[in-house]
Amino acid sequence: MTLLIVDDHPVVRDGLRGMFESAPGFRVLGEAPNGVEAVSLAAALDPDVILMDLRMPGGGGVDAIRELARTGVRAKVLVLTTYDTDSDTLPAIEAGATGYLLKDAPRDELFTGVRAAAEGRTVLSPAVASRLVSAVRAPGNEPLSAREREVLALVARGTSNREIARELFISEATVKTHLTHLYAKLGVNDRAAAVATAYQRGILG
């Protein structure tokens, strides 16, 4: 089983490479320090699984996952990060990650997770799984889609519906539909409350 390791810390990359190469059945094809390089390396090396960190200077993991999904790369993406907040977890899963493990996961859990990801099975650390379940179950706490977050970010900048439509190449009617949906998901009734709630929940940084 072949791997691509993506992390901005050389020590972490070395540690992961050593760990996987000492275990039977794994081969590390390459390493990338950011999401942008990960996308080009994934296309060139065609690994089975990409171990992806999320917060990296020079190109974050969520954008890379989205780009990998768009370009149709065969590799499954397993997020491996120190962060388990909703603002990190949900966008990564929405973008197309097969799984999400934390860096403090035991070695065997990591090996099992990579094998499961390669088979296309969803892998979630217990902490992340319980967060996702409560996020889905809680009223007014449904995750926003990528497009809804784009609209919300423009609203936060004071952009009008007409300007949002122009910027995102969609109709004003579609902007209003997105706003209606995100108001419902956030449990609010207007733009100001949506922005305030989004900052409070960490949806807007």
Secondary structure in CASP SS format (residue, H / E / C, confidence):
PFRMAT SS
TARGET T0000
AUTHOR 0000-0000-0000
METHOD secondary structure of the structure
MODEL  1
M C 1.00
T E 1.00
L E 1.00
L E 1.00
I E 1.00
V E 1.00
D C 1.00
D C 1.00
H C 1.00
P H 1.00
V H 1.00
V H 1.00
R H 1.00
D H 1.00
G H 1.00
L H 1.00
R H 1.00
G H 1.00
M H 1.00
F H 1.00
E H 1.00
S C 1.00
A C 1.00
P C 1.00
G C 1.00
F C 1.00
R E 1.00
V E 1.00
L E 1.00
G E 1.00
E E 1.00
A E 1.00
P C 1.00
N C 1.00
G H 1.00
V H 1.00
E H 1.00
A H 1.00
V H 1.00
S H 1.00
L H 1.00
A H 1.00
A H 1.00
A H 1.00
L H 1.00
D C 1.00
P C 1.00
D C 1.00
V E 1.00
I E 1.00
L E 1.00
M E 1.00
D C 1.00
L C 1.00
R C 1.00
M C 1.00
P C 1.00
G C 1.00
G C 1.00
G C 1.00
G H 1.00
V H 1.00
D H 1.00
A H 1.00
I H 1.00
R H 1.00
E H 1.00
L H 1.00
A H 1.00
R H 1.00
T H 1.00
G C 1.00
V C 1.00
R C 1.00
A C 1.00
K E 1.00
V E 1.00
L E 1.00
V E 1.00
L E 1.00
T E 1.00
T C 1.00
Y C 1.00
D C 1.00
T C 1.00
D H 1.00
S H 1.00
D H 1.00
T H 1.00
L H 1.00
P H 1.00
A H 1.00
I H 1.00
E H 1.00
A H 1.00
G C 1.00
A C 1.00
T C 1.00
G E 1.00
Y E 1.00
L E 1.00
L E 1.00
K C 1.00
D C 1.00
A C 1.00
P C 1.00
R H 1.00
D H 1.00
E H 1.00
L H 1.00
F H 1.00
T H 1.00
G H 1.00
V H 1.00
R H 1.00
A H 1.00
A H 1.00
A H 1.00
E C 1.00
G C 1.00
R C 1.00
T C 1.00
V E 1.00
L E 1.00
S C 1.00
P H 1.00
A H 1.00
V H 1.00
A H 1.00
S H 1.00
R H 1.00
L H 1.00
V H 1.00
S H 1.00
A H 1.00
V H 1.00
R H 1.00
A C 1.00
P C 1.00
G C 1.00
N C 1.00
E C 1.00
P C 1.00
L C 1.00
S C 1.00
A H 1.00
R H 1.00
E H 1.00
R H 1.00
E H 1.00
V H 1.00
L H 1.00
A H 1.00
L H 1.00
V H 1.00
A H 1.00
R C 1.00
G C 1.00
T C 1.00
S C 1.00
N H 1.00
R H 1.00
E H 1.00
I H 1.00
A H 1.00
R H 1.00
E H 1.00
L H 1.00
F C 1.00
I C 1.00
S C 1.00
E H 1.00
A H 1.00
T H 1.00
V H 1.00
K H 1.00
T H 1.00
H H 1.00
L H 1.00
T H 1.00
H H 1.00
L H 1.00
Y H 1.00
A H 1.00
K H 1.00
L H 1.00
G C 1.00
V C 1.00
N C 1.00
D C 1.00
R H 1.00
A H 1.00
A H 1.00
A H 1.00
V H 1.00
A H 1.00
T H 1.00
A H 1.00
Y H 1.00
Q H 1.00
R H 1.00
G C 1.00
I C 1.00
L C 1.00
G C 1.00
END
